[in-house]
Amino acid sequence: MRKAQTHHNPELFKKLTDDIWEFRTLFQGLQYRLLAFWDKTNGENTVVVSTHGFVKKQSKVPDNEIQKAKQMRTKYFEDKKKFKNK
């Protein structure tokens, strides 16, 4: 995962939006995708949070998959802030 921050390898990692990344893998002839984001709030450690995965059946990542990842990212940080303040 750290490699994605310092090396540009579009066969493994692709930045889809400012916050969402696509991690790619091929297994038994199927293209699997994991969408994820980085949580760098700690300052010392970075956490990669995978929102969900799917089998990619077309050349472009469907917009609904990106939106799902964005919603999960928003919820993650809202919950993190909520539980930190308790």
DSSP file (Angstrom, degrees, kcal/mol; ACC not computed):
  #  RESIDUE AA STRUCTURE BP1 BP2  ACC     N-H-->O    O-->H-N    N-H-->O    O-->H-N    TCO  KAPPA ALPHA  PHI   PSI    X-CA   Y-CA   Z-CA
    1    1 A M    >>        0   0    0      0, 0.0     3,-0.9     0, 0.0     4,-0.6   0.000 360.0 360.0 360.0 -38.7    0.0    0.0    0.0
    2    2 A R  H >>  +     0   0    0      1,-0.3     3,-1.2     2,-0.2     4,-1.0   0.858 360.0  65.8 -62.0 -31.3    2.8    2.4    0.8
    3    3 A K  H >> S+     0   0    0      1,-0.3     4,-3.1     2,-0.2     3,-0.5   0.840  92.5  61.3 -58.3 -33.8    4.1    1.7   -2.7
    4    4 A A  H <4 S+     0   0    0     -3,-0.9    -1,-0.3     1,-0.2    -2,-0.2   0.788 101.3  53.1 -65.4 -27.1    1.0    3.4   -4.1
    5    5 A Q  H << S+     0   0    0     -3,-1.2    -1,-0.2    -4,-0.6    -2,-0.2   0.768 123.5  24.8 -79.1 -25.2    2.0    6.6   -2.4
    6    6 A T  H << S+     0   0    0     -4,-1.0     2,-0.4    -3,-0.5    -2,-0.2   0.637 118.1  54.7-115.0 -19.1    5.5    6.7   -3.9
    7    7 A H     <  -     0   0    0     -4,-3.1     2,-1.0    -5,-0.2    -1,-0.2  -0.958  68.0-141.3-121.9 135.0    5.3    4.7   -7.1
    8    8 A H        +     0   0    0     -2,-0.4    -4,-0.1    -3,-0.1     3,-0.1  -0.812  36.5 154.3 -95.7 102.2    2.9    5.2  -10.0
    9    9 A N    >>  -     0   0    0     -2,-1.0     4,-2.7     4,-0.1     3,-1.9  -0.830  21.0-173.4-127.9  92.2    1.9    1.8  -11.2
   10   10 A P  T 34 S+     0   0    0      0, 0.0    -1,-0.1     0, 0.0    -2,-0.0   0.623  81.9  67.2 -65.5 -10.8   -1.5    1.9  -12.9
   11   11 A E  T 34 S+     0   0    0      1,-0.1     3,-0.1    -3,-0.1    -3,-0.0   0.760 117.9  21.7 -76.9 -23.4   -1.6   -1.8  -13.2
   12   12 A L  T <4 S+     0   0    0     -3,-1.9    12,-2.8     1,-0.3     2,-0.4   0.792 131.8  21.8-106.3 -45.5   -1.8   -2.1   -9.4
   13   13 A F  E  <  -A   23   0A   0     -4,-2.7     2,-0.4    10,-0.2    -1,-0.3  -0.963  56.8-179.5-131.7 141.4   -3.1    1.1   -8.1
   14   14 A K  E     -A   22   0A   0      8,-2.1     8,-3.2    -2,-0.4     2,-0.6  -0.976  25.6-133.1-143.6 130.2   -5.1    3.9   -9.7
   15   15 A K  E     +A   21   0A   0     -2,-0.4     6,-0.2     6,-0.2     3,-0.1  -0.719  24.6 177.4 -81.8 118.5   -6.3    7.1   -8.1
   16   16 A L        -     0   0    0      4,-2.3     2,-0.2    -2,-0.6     5,-0.2   0.840  66.2  -6.3 -91.7 -38.3  -10.0    7.5   -9.1
   17   17 A T  S    S-     0   0    0      3,-1.8    -1,-0.1    49,-0.0     0, 0.0  -0.756  91.7 -77.6-139.9-174.0  -10.8   10.8   -7.2
   18   18 A D  S    S+     0   0    0     -2,-0.2     3,-0.0     1,-0.2    -3,-0.0   0.826 130.5  18.3 -59.1 -30.4   -8.9   13.0   -4.7
   19   19 A D  S    S+     0   0    0      1,-0.1     2,-0.4    18,-0.1    19,-0.4   0.599 110.0  78.8-118.8 -16.1   -9.7   10.5   -1.9
   20   20 A I        -     0   0    0     17,-0.1    -4,-2.3    15,-0.0    -3,-1.8  -0.848  52.8-171.1-109.3 132.5  -10.6    7.1   -3.5
   21   21 A W  E     -AB  15  36A   0     15,-2.9    15,-2.2    -2,-0.4     2,-0.5  -0.860  15.7-139.4-117.1 152.1   -8.1    4.6   -4.9
   22   22 A E  E     -AB  14  35A   0     -8,-3.2    -8,-2.1    -2,-0.3     2,-0.5  -0.959  11.2-160.5-111.5 124.8   -8.7    1.5   -6.9
   23   23 A F  E     -AB  13  34A   0     11,-2.9    11,-2.2    -2,-0.5     2,-0.3  -0.923  17.2-153.0-104.5 128.9   -6.5   -1.6   -6.2
   24   24 A R  E     + B   0  33A   0    -12,-2.8     2,-0.3    -2,-0.5     9,-0.2  -0.793  21.9 162.1-111.5 143.1   -6.4   -4.1   -9.0
   25   25 A T  E     - B   0  32A   0      7,-2.0     7,-2.7    -2,-0.3     2,-0.5  -0.981  24.8-144.0-152.6 150.3   -5.9   -7.8   -9.2
   26   26 A L  E     + B   0  31A   0     -2,-0.3     2,-0.4     5,-0.2     5,-0.2  -0.964  23.3 172.3-115.0 127.7   -6.6  -10.5  -11.7
   27   27 A F  E >   - B   0  30A   0      3,-2.5     3,-2.0    -2,-0.5    -2,-0.0  -0.975  67.4 -17.1-141.5 123.7   -7.6  -13.9  -10.4
   28   28 A Q  T 3  S-     0   0    0     -2,-0.4     3,-0.1     1,-0.3    -1,-0.1   0.865 127.1 -52.0  49.8  43.7   -8.8  -16.9  -12.5
   29   29 A G  T 3  S+     0   0    0      1,-0.2     2,-0.4     0, 0.0    -1,-0.3   0.441 115.1 112.2  80.0   0.1   -9.5  -14.6  -15.4
   30   30 A L  E <   -B   27   0A   0     -3,-2.0    -3,-2.5    25,-0.0     2,-0.8  -0.873  64.7-132.2-109.0 140.4  -11.6  -12.1  -13.5
   31   31 A Q  E     -B   26   0A   0     25,-0.5    25,-3.4    -2,-0.4     2,-0.3  -0.800  26.1-166.5 -91.8 109.4  -10.6   -8.5  -12.8
   32   32 A Y  E     -BC  25  55A   0     -7,-2.7    -7,-2.0    -2,-0.8     2,-0.4  -0.752   1.3-164.5 -96.2 143.2  -11.3   -7.8   -9.1
   33   33 A R  E     -BC  24  54A   0     21,-2.7    21,-2.2    -2,-0.3     2,-0.5  -0.990   8.9-166.3-128.8 136.7  -11.2   -4.3   -7.8
   34   34 A L  E     -BC  23  53A   0    -11,-2.2   -11,-2.9    -2,-0.4     2,-0.4  -0.988  13.2-150.7-116.6 127.6  -11.0   -3.0   -4.2
   35   35 A L  E     +BC  22  52A   0     17,-2.7    16,-2.5    -2,-0.5    17,-1.0  -0.812  29.5 157.5 -97.8 141.5  -11.8    0.6   -3.6
   36   36 A A  E     -BC  21  50A   0    -15,-2.2   -15,-2.9    -2,-0.4     2,-0.3  -0.928  27.0-152.0-154.0 170.5  -10.1    2.2   -0.7
   37   37 A F  E     - C   0  49A   0     12,-1.9    12,-2.9    -2,-0.3     2,-0.4  -0.955  24.8-111.2-145.9 163.8   -8.9    5.4    1.0
   38   38 A W  E     - C   0  48A   0    -19,-0.4     2,-0.6    -2,-0.3    10,-0.2  -0.797  13.7-155.4 -99.1 140.0   -6.1    6.5    3.3
   39   39 A D  E     + C   0  47A   0      8,-3.1     8,-2.2    -2,-0.4     3,-0.2  -0.940  24.3 162.6-110.6 105.0   -6.6    7.6    6.9
   40   40 A K    >   +     0   0    0     -2,-0.6     3,-0.6     6,-0.2    -1,-0.1   0.082  37.0 113.3-108.6  21.1   -3.6    9.8    7.7
   41   41 A T  T 3   +     0   0    0      1,-0.2    -1,-0.2     6,-0.1     5,-0.1   0.765  67.8  62.7 -68.8 -25.0   -5.2   11.6   10.7
   42   42 A N  T 3  S-     0   0    0      3,-0.5    -1,-0.2    -3,-0.2     4,-0.1   0.854  88.1-147.6 -69.7 -35.1   -2.7   10.0   13.2
   43   43 A G  S <  S+     0   0    0     -3,-0.6    -1,-0.1     2,-0.4     3,-0.1  -0.059  87.8  54.0  91.4 -34.4    0.3   11.6   11.7
   44   44 A E  S    S+     0   0    0      1,-0.3     2,-0.4     0, 0.0    -1,-0.1   0.842 111.2  34.1 -97.3 -45.3    2.6    8.7   12.6
   45   45 A N        -     0   0    0      2,-0.0    -3,-0.5    -6,-0.0     2,-0.5  -0.896  67.2-148.0-117.1 142.4    0.7    5.7   11.0
   46   46 A T        -     0   0    0     -2,-0.4     2,-0.5    -4,-0.1    -6,-0.2  -0.909  11.2-157.1-107.0 134.5   -1.3    5.6    7.9
   47   47 A V  E     -C   39   0A   0     -8,-2.2    -8,-3.1    -2,-0.5     2,-0.6  -0.937   5.7-149.2-111.5 131.4   -4.3    3.2    7.7
   48   48 A V  E     -C   38   0A   0     -2,-0.5     2,-0.6   -10,-0.2   -10,-0.2  -0.893  14.6-162.7 -97.9 123.9   -5.6    2.0    4.4
   49   49 A V  E     -C   37   0A   0    -12,-2.9   -12,-1.9    -2,-0.6     2,-0.5  -0.929   6.0-152.4-112.4 117.0   -9.3    1.4    4.6
   50   50 A S  E     -C   36   0A   0     -2,-0.6   -14,-0.3   -14,-0.2     3,-0.1  -0.771   7.1-169.4 -87.3 126.2  -10.9   -0.8    1.9
   51   51 A T  E     -     0   0A   0    -16,-2.5     2,-0.3    -2,-0.5    -1,-0.2   0.903  58.6 -42.6 -82.8 -43.7  -14.6    0.1    1.5
   52   52 A H  E     -C   35   0A   0    -17,-1.0   -17,-2.7     2,-0.0    -1,-0.3  -0.976  49.3-128.9-174.7 169.0  -15.6   -2.7   -0.8
   53   53 A G  E     +C   34   0A   0     -2,-0.3     2,-0.3   -19,-0.2   -19,-0.2  -0.889  20.8 172.3-130.9 162.8  -14.7   -4.9   -3.7
   54   54 A F  E     -C   33   0A   0    -21,-2.2   -21,-2.7    -2,-0.3     2,-0.6  -0.980  39.0 -98.2-160.7 163.4  -16.4   -6.0   -6.9
   55   55 A V  E     -C   32   0A   0     -2,-0.3     2,-0.6   -23,-0.2   -23,-0.2  -0.806  40.5-132.9 -88.6 125.5  -15.7   -7.8  -10.2
   56   56 A K        +     0   0    0    -25,-3.4   -25,-0.5    -2,-0.6     5,-0.1  -0.698  31.8 170.1 -85.4 122.1  -15.0   -5.3  -12.9
   57   57 A K        +     0   0    0     -2,-0.6     2,-0.3     3,-0.1    -1,-0.1   0.430  61.7  43.3-111.4  -2.8  -17.0   -6.1  -16.0
   58   58 A Q  S    S-     0   0    0      2,-0.2     0, 0.0     1,-0.1     0, 0.0  -0.876  87.2-105.9-138.1 169.8  -16.4   -2.9  -18.0
   59   59 A S  S    S+     0   0    0     -2,-0.3     2,-0.4     2,-0.1    -1,-0.1   0.827 101.4  55.9 -70.5 -30.7  -13.4   -0.7  -18.8
   60   60 A K  S    S-     0   0    0     -3,-0.0    -2,-0.2     1,-0.0    -3,-0.1  -0.806  91.3-111.7-105.3 143.1  -14.5    2.1  -16.5
   61   61 A V        -     0   0    0     -2,-0.4     5,-0.1     1,-0.1    -2,-0.1  -0.574  46.4-108.2 -67.3 126.5  -15.2    1.8  -12.8
   62   62 A P    >>  -     0   0    0      0, 0.0     4,-1.5     0, 0.0     3,-0.9  -0.288  17.8-128.2 -59.4 139.7  -19.0    2.4  -12.4
   63   63 A D  H 3> S+     0   0    0      1,-0.3     4,-2.7     2,-0.2     5,-0.2   0.846 108.0  60.4 -57.1 -36.0  -19.9    5.8  -10.9
   64   64 A N  H 3> S+     0   0    0      1,-0.2     4,-2.0     2,-0.2    -1,-0.3   0.836 102.8  51.8 -65.1 -30.3  -22.2    4.1   -8.3
   65   65 A E  H <> S+     0   0    0     -3,-0.9     4,-2.0     2,-0.2    -1,-0.2   0.896 110.9  47.4 -70.2 -40.2  -19.2    2.1   -7.0
   66   66 A I  H  X S+     0   0    0     -4,-1.5     4,-2.4     2,-0.2    -2,-0.2   0.916 112.0  50.1 -65.9 -42.8  -17.2    5.3   -6.6
   67   67 A Q  H  X S+     0   0    0     -4,-2.7     4,-2.5     1,-0.2    -2,-0.2   0.890 108.3  53.2 -62.3 -39.6  -20.1    7.0   -4.9
   68   68 A K  H  X S+     0   0    0     -4,-2.0     4,-2.2     1,-0.2    -1,-0.2   0.923 109.9  48.1 -60.9 -44.0  -20.5    4.0   -2.5
   69   69 A A  H  X S+     0   0    0     -4,-2.0     4,-2.3     2,-0.2    -2,-0.2   0.901 111.0  50.7 -63.9 -41.3  -16.8    4.3   -1.5
   70   70 A K  H  X S+     0   0    0     -4,-2.4     4,-2.5     2,-0.2    -2,-0.2   0.912 110.3  49.4 -63.1 -42.5  -17.1    8.1   -1.0
   71   71 A Q  H  X S+     0   0    0     -4,-2.5     4,-2.4     1,-0.2    -1,-0.2   0.905 111.5  48.7 -63.5 -41.3  -20.2    7.5    1.3
   72   72 A M  H  X S+     0   0    0     -4,-2.2     4,-2.5     2,-0.2    -1,-0.2   0.878 110.4  51.8 -66.7 -36.9  -18.4    4.9    3.3
   73   73 A R  H  X S+     0   0    0     -4,-2.3     4,-2.2     2,-0.2     5,-0.2   0.937 110.3  48.3 -63.5 -46.8  -15.3    7.2    3.7
   74   74 A T  H  X S+     0   0    0     -4,-2.5     4,-2.2     1,-0.2    -2,-0.2   0.930 113.2  47.3 -58.4 -47.4  -17.6   10.0    4.9
   75   75 A K  H  X S+     0   0    0     -4,-2.4     4,-3.0     1,-0.2     5,-0.3   0.901 108.7  55.9 -62.0 -42.2  -19.3    7.7    7.4
   76   76 A Y  H  X S+     0   0    0     -4,-2.5     4,-2.5     1,-0.2    -1,-0.2   0.939 111.5  41.9 -55.8 -50.9  -15.9    6.3    8.6
   77   77 A F  H  X S+     0   0    0     -4,-2.2     4,-2.2     2,-0.2    -1,-0.2   0.851 113.7  52.6 -70.6 -33.5  -14.6    9.7    9.5
   78   78 A E  H  X S+     0   0    0     -4,-2.2     4,-2.4    -5,-0.2    -2,-0.2   0.944 113.5  43.8 -62.9 -47.2  -17.9   10.8   11.1
   79   79 A D  H  X S+     0   0    0     -4,-3.0     4,-2.7     2,-0.2     5,-0.3   0.895 112.0  53.3 -65.0 -40.1  -17.9    7.7   13.3
   80   80 A K  H  X S+     0   0    0     -4,-2.5     4,-1.7    -5,-0.3    -1,-0.2   0.918 112.2  44.7 -61.5 -43.4  -14.2    8.1   14.1
   81   81 A K  H  X S+     0   0    0     -4,-2.2     4,-1.6     2,-0.2    -1,-0.2   0.902 112.8  51.9 -66.5 -41.6  -14.8   11.7   15.2
   82   82 A K  H  < S+     0   0    0     -4,-2.4     4,-0.2     1,-0.2    -2,-0.2   0.916 113.6  42.5 -62.2 -45.5  -17.9   10.7   17.2
   83   83 A F  H >< S+     0   0    0     -4,-2.7     3,-0.7     1,-0.2    -1,-0.2   0.785 109.8  57.7 -75.8 -26.6  -16.2    7.9   19.1
   84   84 A K  H 3< S+     0   0    0     -4,-1.7    -1,-0.2    -5,-0.3    -2,-0.2   0.848 104.4  52.9 -68.7 -33.6  -13.1   10.0   19.7
   85   85 A N  T 3<        0   0    0     -4,-1.6    -1,-0.2     1,-0.2    -2,-0.2   0.466 360.0 360.0 -83.0  -1.2  -15.1   12.6   21.4
   86   86 A K    <         0   0    0     -3,-0.7    -1,-0.2    -4,-0.2    -2,-0.1   0.460 360.0 360.0 -85.7 360.0  -16.8   10.2   23.8
